[in-house]
């Protein structure tokens, strides 16, 4: 068995698509729109074959007190860059370009070298070796 994709809710699908394309070289498939369900999504593909689905229901986002509105986010997404130098370089790029680096780069107790950054929706991304 393998993970087919990870899906996350967003409030601004184009902003999130652009973020993953810019920083992680994701390639977006065509935007899917289901008018009946008022749902939109993109599948983002990465060079490794991993995929991320970003999803929005605009009519639910607009009302912050709407109990039916899906939450944004997930626990975290871990993306491996292959080397400590690449992690350090990406952390510096995030800082330079104004994106929050909330932890690291550092060696973790469970054996990862990582830094944790936030995407535009505040979702945690672990940049690892």
Secondary structure, DSSP 8 states (H G I E B T S, - for coil): -----EEEE-S-HHHHHHHHHHHH--EE---EEETTTTEEEEEEE-TTS-EEEEEE-HHHHT-TT-TTS-----S-EEEE-SSHHHHHHHHHHHHHTT--EEEEEEE-TTS-EEEEEE-TT--EEEEE-
